[in-house]
Amino acid sequence: MRISIVGTGYVGLVSGICLSFQGHDVICVDKKAEIVNEINNSISPIYEPKLDDMLNQVISEKKLYACTDINWAIENTDVTIVAVGTPFKNNAIDLTYIKECAREIGTALAEKTSYHTVCIKSTVVPGTTDTIVREIIEEASHKQVGSFGLAMNPEFLREGCAVDDFMMPDRIVIGAYDDLSFDSIAAIYRGVFDAPVIKTNLRTAEMIKYTSNSFLANLISFSNDISNICESIGGIDAIDVFDGLIMDKRIVVKNDDKQLYPGLVQYLKPGCGFGGSCFPKDVKALLTHAKANTYDAVSLEAVLAINELQPLKMVEKLESLIGDLLGKKIAVLGIAFKAETDDIRESPAIKIIHILLDKGALVTACDPEALRNAEKELKNDRFSLKENYVETLRDAEGALLVTAWESYKCIQPIEFRNLMKNAVLIDGRRVFDKNAMESAGVKYTGIGLK
Ligand code: NAD
């Protein structure tokens, strides 16, 4: 099929590369000419495992082409997927990019005679596609929906394993205005991606995406709430509590002598909070949207309130071990919101670094992939980025592990002791062994431990 994708960020680019890799002819459109040039030169503007090689292949096979001209892209394709950003701004979802894009698509459709389907992949609050998007396209194209197709196909990929998630989806949700719209989106996936297809209406598709993210964010905040209770009581390691919880036969599945745990179990763990470009903004957007529809979603409010406090707990733990932070050199391991991505949007590390700087600390930080993004975001005379963990830890009086990169999980206790001026480690992801750290002379604590 001939597919255009508007917005070539994490979702648009991964979708474009994977769809062209599976044989479709894809035109990626972005407003930013530098991104477009990079893509056409086989340079991925984002870090994502496996993406570079696949991009190289689809560019050399001429299955993917990037441009800034949306009219040309629409003229030369049959389906347009919208993957522009939907940030949270001024206490609501910001639909500026969606509206702009819908207007541009409508204008292009006015000139087009053949049937074309517009599919929203961006995460938008329920009701957006069948009201705002539809109305703008109808007005700009002077056509009624039905003469063009309209669908909503939410994306569930996780940064860090986006290619695998896209290529092997759990489910494909297609909300459609009518059967023709549904068929044209289902055709993209048919015979290529082996997953159940959920056929539904536009609003339900939008709501499934918000429910998924809210559910996962809820699990993380629930885990952190339980961890905080354990800490306040004392003498309980929250990890032991979750290990006990997951033995429940409604969670674990026993298969012969094997015990199989669902993937959700990885969210039942103490940590320094969720971040990224999705969970925080999507939970806030759903909460606000519920309020606008006269419902107070108290559970979502609690999810956000707990998450807001977790980064601060890291700093409190550090202060409890080394006292006032003024003038002290503190090392932060990891800046990306999670391992295997360069995305630092809403990362707990960014919040932690700001709190440390506000308290007068001298902060060094490292990240295997996020230095380029961190450089733009973090500017302070008392802050410096380092190429590796050795330089970051050198002479530090306290260290905080914030992002669980494999290369940081492998740091030996003795390295903390030898590199640091004062070997104190706060583990925000509970990846290290307390006994091994203490045996090596490292003062160690972590979230969910007291
Ligand atoms: P992003 O910010 O990385 O990329 C958006 C891109 O759209 C930018 O490159 C921007 O230049 C471009 N753009 C904006 N308006 C444009 C226009 N009118 N024409 C052409 N290009 C335009 O965003 P993202 O992280 O890829 O997220 C996109 C959407 O997908 C969001 O709604 C997000 O919530 C959703 N989503 C994201 C993820 C994720 O892991 N990042 C996962 C699932 C869903």
Residues whose N, C-alpha, C, O or C-beta is under 5 A from the ligand:
A	BS01	NAD	V6 G7 T8 G9 Y10 V11 G12 V29 D30 K31 K32 A83 V84 G85 T86 Y97 E100 C101 K121 S122 T123 E155 F156 L157 R158 E159 S277
